[in-house]
Amino acid sequence: MVQIKQLFRYIRVFGYMFLNCLVREMQFKINFMIRLLAESLWLFLMVAYFLIIYKHVHDIDGWTKWDMILLLGTNHFINQIFEGIFFENCIKLTDNIRQGDLDFALTKPMNSQFLVSVRYTDFASIMNAVVGLIMVVVALHKMHYVPTWSQDVMYAILILNGILIYYTFMFSFSILTFWMGRANNLFDLYYQFSTFSRYPANIYKGALRFILWYLIPMLVVANCPVDVFKRTLSGVGMIYGFIVGFLFFIMSTFFWKKGLAHYRSASS
């Protein structure tokens, strides 16, 4: 009962922060619309690129045109939800660590990792996630495929797992600031590695595939959810897809606590 009350407390706090960010965002409506259009244009160009390729080929290592649209839509949805909830917070975290401004979170009677991870919300990214979801629905319709309720549930869980992988990847870069003093340049690695997740896992071979599947599991992010609908996800792959994000999250929490031991607050 105590844990349930605490859960609702965290949800209520997140709701307050969410509404606060919404009020702030609506003060700059033109900027909000420009960001919506910019993200949509980027996705349109990516889709156009693959449509041109599929005018000349039937499939890419077994992936048809609508399989690819399904993958792009899934990846876009995961990426935009991650950026909408966590990305800006990870960027701000590095400055807070370096400048000694973490006191705001550490002095509150709540989990500090929760507060620094979800304080700000990017509503333009949240809205753009809907475009990815529309692409998924359209692709399934064109494939004449109607998922079962169990597939929908597995797909949703693996979507959450993909968001968690992105979060732990970015959050881990941020907390390196505890030891390095400045880790902003490492964020470029997020952009580089995240590009791998928007392509079929089949095209990667050898050592690169091993790295992107186990060490830096970018291929798990979008390929596992899509493979649920393609019915190509093995039992072992499904179990791995369900737990890898959680395992990486536990690791990030461990390093967060270790990093706090090296933190020098503004009052120290």
C-alpha distance (Angstrom), angle and dihedral (degrees) to the residues before:
residue distance angle dihedral
M1 . . .
V2 3.81 . .
Q3 3.81 91.1 .
I4 3.82 91.4 50.0
K5 3.81 90.9 51.6
Q6 3.78 89.8 48.7
L7 3.80 90.7 50.4
F8 3.80 91.7 53.0
R9 3.80 88.5 47.3
Y10 3.79 91.0 56.7
I11 3.81 91.2 46.2
R12 3.80 90.4 51.0
V13 3.82 92.0 49.6
F14 3.80 90.6 48.8
G15 3.81 88.7 50.6
Y16 3.80 91.5 54.2
M17 3.82 91.8 49.8
F18 3.81 90.1 45.2
L19 3.81 92.7 53.8
N20 3.79 91.3 45.1
C21 3.80 90.5 55.6
L22 3.81 91.0 46.1
V23 3.80 91.4 55.8
R24 3.79 89.9 48.4
E25 3.82 92.5 48.3
M26 3.80 93.8 50.7
Q27 3.80 89.8 57.9
F28 3.81 87.5 70.9
K29 3.80 102.4 41.8
I30 3.81 96.5 157.4
N31 3.80 91.9 54.2
F32 3.80 88.6 48.4
M33 3.82 92.0 53.7
I34 3.80 92.9 46.0
R35 3.80 91.0 53.8
L36 3.79 90.6 48.8
L37 3.79 91.1 52.8
A38 3.82 93.6 44.4
E39 3.81 93.9 53.5
S40 3.82 91.9 44.3
L41 3.81 90.8 50.2
W42 3.80 91.1 51.6
L43 3.80 91.2 52.5
F44 3.82 91.6 45.6
L45 3.83 90.5 54.4
M46 3.82 91.1 48.8
V47 3.80 91.8 51.1
A48 3.81 91.2 45.4
Y49 3.81 89.6 52.4
F50 3.81 92.5 56.8
L51 3.79 93.7 41.6
I52 3.80 88.3 57.8
I53 3.81 90.2 51.0
Y54 3.81 91.9 49.6
K55 3.78 90.6 54.5
H56 3.80 85.8 71.3
V57 3.81 102.4 34.5
H58 3.80 133.8 41.2
D59 3.77 96.3 -145.1
I60 3.81 143.0 -8.3
D61 3.80 109.1 -127.5
G62 3.81 90.0 -33.8
W63 3.82 96.4 -39.9
T64 3.80 112.5 121.9
K65 3.79 125.1 -156.4
W66 3.79 94.2 -92.9
D67 3.80 91.7 44.5
M68 3.79 87.0 58.0
I69 3.81 93.0 47.0
L70 3.81 87.9 50.9
L71 3.82 89.9 52.4
L72 3.80 93.7 46.4
G73 3.80 91.9 48.5
T74 3.80 92.6 48.1
N75 3.79 93.0 47.5
H76 3.80 91.7 46.7
F77 3.80 91.5 51.2
I78 3.82 92.7 49.6
N79 3.78 93.5 44.7
Q80 3.80 94.7 48.4
I81 3.81 94.3 47.3
F82 3.79 89.1 49.9
E83 3.80 93.0 48.3
G84 3.79 91.6 44.4
I85 3.81 94.9 54.5
F86 3.79 108.4 22.8
F87 3.81 114.6 14.2
E88 3.81 99.9 76.9
N89 3.80 90.5 44.7
C90 3.80 92.1 54.0
I91 3.80 90.1 50.7
K92 3.81 92.3 50.0
L93 3.79 91.7 45.4
T94 3.80 93.0 68.8
D95 3.81 91.4 56.4
N96 3.80 92.0 45.2
I97 3.80 91.2 53.4
R98 3.79 94.2 45.8
Q99 3.81 95.2 45.5
G100 3.79 95.8 41.7
D101 3.80 94.6 -114.6
L102 3.77 97.4 131.8
D103 3.79 89.1 98.6
F104 3.81 89.1 92.4
A105 3.80 90.7 65.7
L106 3.78 99.9 32.4
T107 3.80 94.6 54.8
K108 3.81 94.2 52.3
P109 3.84 120.1 96.6
M110 3.81 91.4 -118.5
N111 3.77 139.0 81.2
S112 3.82 105.7 -68.5
Q113 3.81 94.6 -148.6
F114 3.79 89.5 55.8
L115 3.81 92.6 51.4
V116 3.80 96.4 47.7
S117 3.83 91.9 44.2
V118 3.83 101.6 52.4
R119 3.81 105.6 23.0
Y120 3.82 93.9 112.8
T121 3.81 130.3 38.9
D122 3.81 126.3 -157.5
F123 3.79 104.7 -147.4
A124 3.80 95.3 -174.0
S125 3.80 89.5 63.3
I126 3.81 91.9 44.8
M127 3.81 90.5 53.4
N128 3.81 91.8 46.6
A129 3.80 90.0 55.1
V130 3.81 87.3 71.0
V131 3.81 89.1 65.4
G132 3.79 90.0 58.9
L133 3.79 91.0 49.9
I134 3.81 90.4 51.4
M135 3.81 89.2 52.4
V136 3.81 89.9 53.2
V137 3.82 92.1 51.4
V138 3.82 92.6 46.6
A139 3.81 92.5 47.9
L140 3.81 92.5 50.7
H141 3.82 89.8 48.3
K142 3.81 92.1 51.0
M143 3.79 89.4 48.6
H144 3.84 88.7 52.1
Y145 3.77 87.7 -128.2
V146 3.82 124.2 145.2
P147 3.82 111.7 -169.3
T148 3.79 121.1 -140.3
W149 3.79 119.2 -119.2
S150 3.82 90.1 -106.1
Q151 3.81 90.5 55.2
D152 3.80 90.1 49.4
V153 3.81 90.1 52.7
M154 3.81 93.1 47.7
Y155 3.79 90.4 46.4
A156 3.83 91.1 51.8
I157 3.82 92.8 48.2
L158 3.80 91.6 49.5
I159 3.82 89.6 48.2
L160 3.81 88.7 56.6
N161 3.80 88.6 47.1
G162 3.81 90.5 53.6
I163 3.81 91.6 50.6
L164 3.81 89.1 49.4
I165 3.81 91.4 52.1
Y166 3.80 91.4 52.5
Y167 3.80 90.2 47.1
T168 3.81 96.3 50.0
F169 3.80 90.8 45.0
M170 3.81 92.8 53.5
F171 3.81 95.7 36.7
S172 3.80 90.7 52.8
F173 3.80 90.1 55.2
S174 3.80 89.6 50.6
I175 3.79 96.2 52.3
L176 3.80 91.6 51.1
T177 3.81 82.4 80.2
F178 3.81 87.2 78.9
W179 3.81 88.3 69.4
M180 3.81 104.5 22.4
G181 3.80 100.5 42.1
R182 3.81 91.3 -136.7
A183 3.81 125.8 32.5
N184 3.82 102.5 162.3
N185 3.80 93.2 114.5
L186 3.80 89.4 62.0
F187 3.81 89.5 67.2
D188 3.80 87.6 76.9
L189 3.80 86.3 69.2
Y190 3.80 89.2 61.1
Y191 3.81 90.8 57.8
Q192 3.80 91.6 46.0
F193 3.80 97.1 47.4
S194 3.81 95.4 40.0
T195 3.82 89.8 62.1
F196 3.81 88.9 67.9
S197 3.80 91.1 63.3
R198 3.80 94.2 64.6
Y199 3.82 93.8 63.0
P200 3.84 129.8 71.8
A201 3.80 113.7 -86.9
N202 3.84 89.1 -134.3
I203 3.80 92.8 73.8
Y204 3.81 93.3 62.4
K205 3.77 117.2 82.0
G206 3.78 140.2 -177.1
A207 3.80 122.1 -10.1
L208 3.81 93.9 -4.2
R209 3.80 91.6 57.1
F210 3.81 90.8 48.6
I211 3.81 91.5 51.5
L212 3.81 94.0 46.6
W213 3.80 92.6 46.2
Y214 3.81 102.4 42.7
L215 3.82 113.6 10.4
I216 3.79 99.8 36.1
P217 3.83 100.2 12.0
M218 3.80 99.3 -157.2
L219 3.82 91.3 136.9
V220 3.80 89.8 60.3
V221 3.82 92.3 58.0
A222 3.81 100.8 75.7
N223 3.81 105.9 -2.5
C224 3.81 95.3 65.4
P225 3.84 94.9 54.0
V226 3.81 91.3 46.3
D227 3.82 92.0 47.2
V228 3.82 87.7 59.8
F229 3.81 88.9 65.5
K230 3.81 93.0 38.7
R231 3.83 88.7 51.5
T232 3.81 90.5 -132.6
L233 3.81 97.7 112.7
S234 3.80 110.5 110.5
G235 3.78 123.2 -142.2
V236 3.80 91.5 -108.2
G237 3.81 90.8 47.1
M238 3.79 90.5 50.9
I239 3.80 93.3 51.5
Y240 3.79 90.7 46.6
G241 3.80 90.4 48.2
F242 3.80 90.8 52.0
I243 3.81 96.5 50.6
V244 3.81 107.8 30.9
G245 3.80 94.8 79.1
F246 3.80 91.2 47.9
L247 3.81 91.6 49.4
F248 3.78 92.1 50.5
F249 3.81 89.5 47.8
I250 3.81 90.5 54.9
M251 3.80 88.9 51.2
S252 3.80 91.8 50.7
T253 3.81 90.6 50.2
F254 3.81 90.2 51.2
F255 3.82 92.6 51.4
W256 3.83 90.7 44.5
K257 3.79 90.3 58.7
K258 3.79 90.7 45.4
G259 3.79 90.5 49.3
L260 3.79 93.2 52.0
A261 3.81 88.0 62.9
H262 3.82 86.9 64.2
Y263 3.81 95.2 45.4
R264 3.79 119.5 118.5
S265 3.81 110.3 -159.8
A266 3.78 125.4 -146.4
S267 3.80 89.4 -103.5
S268 3.79 95.9 51.7
